[in-house]
Amino acid sequence: MALPIINSIASWILKKRVHQIELFMKYPNEVQEELLHNLVKMAENTAIGRKYGFESVKNYRAFAERVPVSSYEDLEPLIEQTRTGEQNVFWPTPIKWFAKSSGTTNAKSKFIPVSPEALEDCHYKAGKDLLCLYLNNNEDSQLFTGKSLRLGGSKQPYEDNNTFFGDLSAILIDNMPFWAEFSSTPSNRVSLMGEWETKLAAIVQETMHENVTSFAGVPSWMMVLLNKIMEETGKQNLLEIWPNLEVYFHGGVSFEPYREQYKKLLPKSGFQYYEIYNASEGFFAIQDSNDSNELLLMLDYGIFYEFIPMDTFGTLNQRVIPLSEVEPNRNYAIVITTNAGLWRYMIGDTVRFTSINPYRIKITGRTKHHINVFGEELMVENTDQAIAKACQATGTEVIDYTVAPIFMEGKEKGAHEWIIEFKSVPADVEHFRATLDEALQSLNSDYEAKRYNNMTLNPLVLNVARPKLFYDWLKEQDKLGGQHKIPRLSNERHYLEQLKNMQVAGSFSDIA
């Protein structure tokens, strides 16, 4: 069958889902209420269902009164029971798969349960919806005339007590139908390689001669791969290698610090960038229109959403509210209840609603990755946007960064200390530092107030990192590739001090 015909058939099949998406956009709260009822009903005879009396839970209020909000540490004993072979603990269908994730906040591994329902009705469904929404907005797309270059953090899954664990991407690949590999590159064999540097070389060799029409992965690691391909081929841009490229599906970290770098690699008018929001715990939101910076919250993936306003998070006055009570332009921590048996689970992410009709969000950071030592309420969204502004104003490109507080000591005022790795160090680093500080003040009024006349905070301190500092740090932590991320912000200095200790003597430049 000719490729254009395959492209047309695939597009038609995928776009049939549009009317269902429009339905939950029109009746979001009703869809969420029904979903919660179904989750509770399905799990009423599990150990956790009996403990909290799911049989008599008839509405959200009763559910919220009985079931406590939980962290991974709270759920770990139940997860470990299931990992050792006991079933019907927190979900009725057998849990055989666990997505292993260390995150960026805790060195201890987490094992996130992945049920058959989560695979089919969340992760795989979301993958199809992503294509559906993209194709619905781009009628002339030729996406299926070529392949998608995928970059995951996969390693072969490991067996333990007749259960399996590994990166989520490994689990997804292992459970995909055999024909799915035909539309992707690299092959499953290469995708599942464990050693990053060997895998990187293999991906380059497998993909550079393919007809790639799209690619998908975390912007920071995808940039490493694409630069390697450019180096290997000697081409000036990616379109010389893959002339039919049309879209990049990205997620995992903010795209803002990398946007200009990608534009240079992809000098094509109309090239599309589509953002997604997914994690080991579930797939949550998808960009649903071209040239948008907002993500549509997907409400029929077996995930019930609740939110904690960040101004009460972690306090005695902490409030948990359903989706129907959120307000636009406020930061919230996300709490999820899922079809894999995570009940009122805090995933550690924060979002801001840009719209409540329909519900659209922007990811603003992590509950543990912000700085509020001096009342400045600095979020990753602020620093990513400030980096982008400073880069644009100075013609600079940033590879990675992290920020930590300089604590007040005696009469000495506090400040924020940055380590930034540049693609090429600015000719005037002081100008970049001042521009960055001004951009932060324009984006965050609390930071601006603390910086006014240096009243509470001194100007930020900027450390210029040696080349490959962040790469070497991740390698030392055994976190190269795929889904691993640099912790952007922290209320303490642990990450920053580790990075400073890895600097080569004499290569460190402090600008204050």
C-alpha positions in Angstrom: 0.0 0.0 0.0 1.4 3.4 -1.0 2.7 5.6 1.9 0.3 8.5 1.1 -2.7 6.1 1.4 -1.4 4.8 4.7 -1.0 8.3 5.9 -4.6 9.2 5.0 -6.1 6.1 6.6 -4.1 6.6 9.8 -5.1 10.2 10.0 -8.8 9.4 9.5 -8.7 6.7 12.2 -7.0 8.9 14.8 -9.1 11.9 14.2 -12.3 10.0 15.0 -11.4 10.5 18.7 -11.8 14.3 18.4 -15.6 14.4 19.3 -14.8 12.4 22.6 -12.2 15.0 23.6 -14.7 17.8 22.8 -17.2 16.0 25.1 -15.0 16.1 28.2 -14.0 19.7 27.4 -17.7 20.6 27.5 -18.6 18.6 30.6 -15.3 18.3 32.5 -16.5 18.1 36.1 -19.2 15.6 35.2 -16.6 13.4 33.5 -14.3 13.6 36.5 -17.1 12.8 39.0 -18.2 9.7 37.0 -14.5 8.6 36.7 -14.0 8.9 40.5 -17.2 6.8 41.1 -15.9 4.1 38.7 -12.4 4.0 40.3 -13.9 3.7 43.8 -16.4 1.1 42.7 -13.8 -1.0 40.9 -11.5 -1.1 43.9 -14.0 -1.5 46.7 -13.0 -5.1 47.4 -9.2 -4.4 47.4 -7.4 -4.2 50.8 -7.3 -0.4 50.5 -11.0 -0.3 49.4 -12.0 -2.3 52.5 -9.9 -0.2 54.8 -11.6 3.1 53.7 -15.0 1.7 53.2 -15.2 2.3 49.4 -18.5 0.4 49.3 -20.3 3.3 50.9 -18.4 6.2 49.2 -21.1 7.9 47.1 -19.5 11.3 46.3 -16.3 13.3 46.3 -16.8 14.7 49.7 -17.0 11.3 51.4 -13.9 10.1 49.4 -11.9 13.1 50.5 -12.9 12.7 54.1 -11.9 9.1 54.3 -8.8 8.8 52.1 -5.7 10.7 53.2 -3.4 12.5 50.8 -0.3 10.4 50.4 3.3 10.6 49.3 5.3 7.7 47.9 6.7 6.9 51.3 3.1 6.5 52.6 2.3 4.0 49.8 5.6 2.2 49.7 4.6 -0.7 52.1 1.5 -1.5 49.9 3.6 -1.3 46.7 6.2 -3.6 48.2 3.5 -6.1 49.1 2.5 -6.2 45.4 6.1 -6.4 44.2 6.6 -9.5 46.2 3.6 -11.1 44.6 0.5 -10.2 46.7 -2.4 -8.9 44.6 -5.7 -7.0 45.1 -3.9 -4.7 47.5 -4.7 -1.3 46.0 -6.0 -2.3 42.6 -8.1 -5.3 41.6 -6.5 -6.4 38.4 -3.0 -8.0 38.6 -0.1 -5.5 38.8 2.9 -7.1 37.1 4.7 -3.9 35.9 6.4 -1.2 38.0 8.0 2.0 36.5 11.3 2.5 38.3 12.0 6.2 38.9 14.4 8.0 41.2 13.1 11.4 40.2 15.4 14.4 40.8 14.5 14.9 44.5 15.4 11.6 46.1 18.2 9.2 45.4 16.0 6.3 46.6 14.2 4.4 43.8 10.5 4.6 43.4 8.5 1.8 41.9 5.3 3.2 40.4 2.6 0.6 39.7 1.5 0.3 36.1 -1.8 -1.7 35.7 -3.1 -3.0 32.4 -5.7 -0.3 32.5 -3.1 2.4 33.0 -1.2 1.1 30.0 -4.2 0.9 27.6 -6.5 3.7 28.9 -3.8 6.2 29.9 -0.4 5.9 28.3 -1.3 4.3 24.9 -4.5 6.3 24.6 -2.5 9.5 25.2 0.0 8.6 22.5 -2.9 8.2 20.0 -4.5 11.4 21.3 -1.3 13.4 20.8 -1.3 12.4 17.1 -5.1 13.0 16.9 -4.8 16.5 18.1 -1.8 17.3 16.0 -3.4 15.9 12.8 -6.7 17.7 13.5 -4.8 21.0 13.6 -2.6 20.2 10.6 -4.7 18.8 7.8 -1.9 18.5 5.3 0.4 16.5 7.6 2.5 13.8 6.0 3.5 12.4 9.4 2.9 8.7 8.5 4.9 8.8 5.3 8.1 8.5 7.5 9.2 7.5 11.0 9.2 9.0 14.4 12.6 9.3 16.1 12.0 8.4 19.7 14.4 9.0 22.5 13.5 7.4 25.8 15.5 6.4 28.9 14.9 2.8 28.4 16.7 -0.2 29.8 15.5 -3.8 29.5 13.0 -4.5 32.3 14.1 -6.7 35.2 12.2 -9.6 36.6 11.8 -9.8 40.4 9.3 -12.2 42.2 7.3 -12.7 38.9 6.9 -8.9 38.6 8.9 -6.6 36.3 10.4 -3.2 36.8 12.2 -0.7 34.5 12.0 2.7 32.9 8.4 3.5 31.8 9.6 3.7 28.2 10.9 0.1 28.5 7.6 -1.0 29.8 5.7 0.7 27.0 8.0 -0.7 24.3 7.8 -4.2 25.8 4.0 -4.1 25.7 3.5 -2.5 22.4 2.0 -4.5 19.4 4.8 -5.7 17.1 3.7 -3.5 14.2 4.3 -0.3 16.2 8.1 -0.6 15.7 7.7 -0.2 12.0 6.8 3.5 12.4 9.5 4.3 14.9 13.3 4.6 14.9 15.7 3.5 16.4 14.8 -0.2 16.7 13.6 -1.7 20.0 17.0 -3.3 20.4 18.8 0.0 20.3 16.0 1.9 22.3 16.4 -0.6 25.1 20.2 -0.3 25.4 21.3 0.6 28.9 24.6 2.3 28.5 23.9 5.9 27.3 27.1 6.6 25.3 27.0 3.3 23.4 23.3 3.8 22.8 23.8 7.3 21.5 26.3 6.1 18.9 23.9 3.3 17.8 21.0 5.7 17.5 23.0 8.0 15.3 23.9 5.1 12.9 20.4 3.8 12.8 18.5 7.0 12.3 20.5 9.3 10.1 19.5 7.4 6.9 15.8 7.0 7.8 13.0 9.3 6.5 12.3 10.9 9.9 9.1 13.1 9.9 8.9 13.7 13.6 10.8 13.2 16.8 9.9 12.9 20.5 11.9 13.2 23.7 13.2 15.4 26.4 14.6 18.7 24.9 17.9 18.6 26.8 18.8 15.0 25.8 17.3 15.3 22.3 19.7 18.3 21.8 22.7 16.1 22.7 21.5 13.5 20.1 20.8 16.0 17.4 24.1 17.7 17.8 25.9 14.3 17.6 24.0 13.6 14.3 25.0 17.0 12.9 28.6 16.3 13.9 28.5 12.9 12.3 27.0 14.0 9.0 28.7 17.4 8.7 25.4 19.0 7.7 24.4 22.6 8.5 20.9 21.8 9.8 18.6 18.9 10.4 16.5 19.5 7.3 19.5 18.6 5.2 19.4 15.2 6.8 15.6 14.8 7.1 13.9 17.1 4.7 10.4 15.9 5.6 10.6 16.8 9.3 7.5 18.6 10.5 7.0 18.3 14.3 8.8 17.8 17.5 6.8 16.3 20.4 8.6 17.3 23.6 8.2 17.2 27.4 10.0 16.5 30.6 11.6 19.9 31.0 10.6 23.4 29.9 11.3 24.1 26.3 11.9 27.8 26.8 15.7 27.7 27.4 16.1 25.5 24.3 13.7 27.1 21.9 16.2 29.3 20.0 18.7 26.5 19.7 16.0 24.3 18.0 15.0 27.1 15.7 18.6 27.2 14.4 18.7 23.5 13.9 15.3 23.5 12.2 15.1 26.6 9.9 11.7 25.8 8.5 8.7 28.0 8.4 5.7 26.3 9.9 7.7 23.6 11.8 5.6 22.6 14.8 6.5 22.1 18.4 4.0 20.1 20.5 4.4 19.9 24.3 3.2 16.9 26.4 3.0 16.4 30.1 3.6 12.8 31.1 5.3 10.9 33.9 5.7 7.4 35.3 2.4 7.9 37.3 0.4 8.8 34.2 -0.1 11.0 31.1 -1.8 14.2 32.1 -1.9 16.9 29.4 -1.3 17.6 25.7 -0.9 20.8 23.7 -4.1 21.0 21.6 -3.4 23.8 19.2 -0.5 25.0 17.0 1.9 27.6 18.4 0.4 27.3 21.9 2.1 27.3 25.3 -0.9 25.8 27.1 -1.7 22.2 27.7 -5.2 20.7 27.7 -5.8 18.6 30.8 -6.9 15.2 29.6 -9.8 14.1 31.8 -10.8 10.6 30.6 -7.5 8.7 31.1 -8.6 7.0 34.4 -7.0 9.8 36.5 -9.0 11.8 39.0 -7.4 15.2 39.8 -7.2 17.3 42.9 -5.1 20.3 43.7 -3.4 21.9 46.7 -3.0 25.7 46.5 0.8 26.4 46.9 0.2 29.2 49.3 -1.1 26.6 51.8 1.0 23.6 50.7 2.8 21.9 53.6 1.2 24.2 56.2 -1.4 23.5 58.9 -3.9 25.3 56.7 -3.2 23.1 53.6 -6.4 22.7 51.5 -7.1 20.1 48.9 -9.7 21.0 46.2 -11.3 19.2 43.2 -10.8 20.4 39.7 -14.2 22.3 39.8 -12.8 24.7 42.4 -9.5 25.7 40.8 -8.9 29.3 39.8 -6.8 30.7 36.9 -3.3 32.1 37.4 -2.6 30.4 40.8 0.0 27.7 41.5 -1.2 24.3 42.6 0.4 21.0 43.6 -1.2 18.1 41.8 -2.8 15.2 43.7 -3.9 12.2 41.6 -6.1 9.1 42.0 -5.4 6.6 39.2 -6.5 3.4 37.5 -3.2 1.8 38.7 -4.2 2.2 42.4 -2.5 5.5 43.4 -5.0 7.0 45.8 -4.8 10.7 46.4 -1.1 10.6 45.5 1.1 13.8 45.4 3.3 13.5 42.3 5.4 16.5 43.3 4.6 18.7 40.3 3.1 22.2 40.3 0.9 23.7 37.6 -0.9 27.0 36.9 -4.3 27.1 35.1 -4.3 29.4 32.2 -7.9 28.6 31.4 -10.8 26.9 33.2 -13.1 26.6 30.2 -11.6 24.3 29.0 -9.1 23.4 31.7 -5.7 24.2 30.3 -2.4 24.4 32.3 1.2 25.3 32.3 3.8 23.3 34.3 5.4 25.7 36.7 7.8 23.4 38.6 8.2 20.9 41.4 7.0 21.2 45.0 10.5 20.5 46.2 12.2 22.5 43.4 11.4 26.1 44.2 13.2 28.8 46.3 11.3 30.5 49.0 14.0 31.1 51.6 13.4 34.8 51.6 9.7 34.9 50.7 10.5 35.3 47.0 8.3 32.3 45.8 10.6 31.6 42.9 9.3 28.8 40.6 11.0 27.0 37.7 8.7 28.7 35.3 10.2 32.0 36.4 13.8 31.0 35.9 13.2 29.2 32.6 11.5 32.3 31.2 14.2 34.6 32.6 17.0 32.4 31.0 15.1 32.6 27.7 14.8 36.4 27.9 18.4 36.9 28.9 19.6 34.6 26.0 17.5 36.4 23.5 18.7 39.8 24.7 22.4 38.8 24.6 22.5 36.4 21.7 23.5 33.6 24.1 22.6 29.9 24.3 22.4 28.0 27.6 22.9 24.2 27.9 21.9 23.7 31.6 21.6 25.5 34.9 20.8 25.2 38.6 20.1 27.7 41.4 20.4 27.7 45.2 20.1 30.3 47.9 23.0 32.0 49.6 21.8 32.2 53.2 22.0 35.3 55.4 24.9 35.2 57.7 25.2 37.9 60.4 24.7 41.2 58.7 25.2 39.8 55.3 22.2 39.7 53.1 21.0 36.7 51.1 21.2 36.1 47.4 20.6 33.5 44.7 23.6 31.6 43.4 23.5 30.2 39.8 25.6 27.8 37.9 25.1 28.1 34.2 26.7 26.1 31.4 26.7 28.1 28.2 27.1 26.7 24.7 29.6 29.5 24.2 30.4 31.8 27.1 29.0 35.4 26.6 31.6 38.0 25.7 30.2 40.1 28.6 29.2 37.7 31.4 28.4 40.6 33.7 25.9 42.0 31.2 24.3 38.6 31.0 24.1 38.4 34.8 22.5 41.8 35.1 20.0 41.0 32.3 19.1 37.8 33.9 18.5 39.5 37.3 16.3 42.2 35.6 14.3 39.5 33.8 13.6 37.6 37.0 12.4 40.8 38.6 10.1 41.5 35.7 8.6 38.0 35.9 8.3 37.6 39.7 7.0 40.6 41.8 8.0 38.9 45.1 11.6 38.5 43.9 11.5 42.1 42.7 10.3 43.3 46.1 13.2 41.5 47.9 15.7 42.9 45.4 14.5 46.5 45.7 17.5 48.6 46.7 19.1 45.3 47.7 16.8 45.4 50.8 16.7 41.7 51.4 18.5 40.1 48.5 21.8 41.1 46.9 22.2 40.7 43.2 22.4 37.1 42.0 25.8 35.4 41.8 26.6 33.8 38.5 29.0 30.9 38.2 30.1 30.0 34.6 30.3 26.2 34.5 33.1 24.4 32.7 32.1 22.4 29.6 30.1 19.2 30.3 29.9 19.9 34.0 26.2 18.9 34.2 26.7 15.9 31.9 29.6 14.7 34.2 27.4 15.2 37.3 24.6 13.1 35.8 27.1 10.5 34.7 28.4 10.3 38.3 24.8 9.9 39.5 24.2 7.1 36.9 21.5 9.3 35.4 22.6 9.8 31.8 20.0 10.0 29.1 16.3 9.7 28.6 14.1 11.1 31.4 16.8 12.3 33.8 16.8 16.0 34.6 19.0 18.6 36.3 17.3 19.9 39.5 16.7 23.6 38.5 15.9 25.1 41.9 16.4 24.0 45.5 15.9 25.6 48.9 19.2 24.1 50.1 22.7 24.0 48.6 23.2 20.2 48.2 23.1 20.0 44.4 25.0 23.3 43.8 27.8 22.3 46.2 28.2 18.9 44.5 28.5 20.7 41.1 31.0 23.2 42.4 33.2 20.4 43.8 33.3 18.9 40.4 34.7 22.0 38.7 38.2 21.8 37.4 40.5 24.0 39.5 40.9 27.4 37.9 38.0 27.0 35.4 35.4 28.5 37.6 34.3 32.1 37.0 32.2 33.9 39.7 30.3 37.0 38.7 28.5 38.9 41.5 
